Amino acid sequence: SVDGDERDGDLSGGDEPRRRRQLEGLWCELTRKEMEARTRNVFGLY
């Protein structure tokens, strides 16, 4: 794994933490959009 610019104090994990962070960000984005859509649906703002 090439992590020359990725030095956040965790040298053993390689680029696994970065991938996990990306996944969590994606998941948060998905759930946020889902919640917004659901809220809009509930309040009939479609």
Protein Blocks (a to p, Z undefined) as FASTA:
>chain_A
ZZfklcghiaknommmmmmmmmmmmmmmmmmmmmmmmmmmmnopZZ
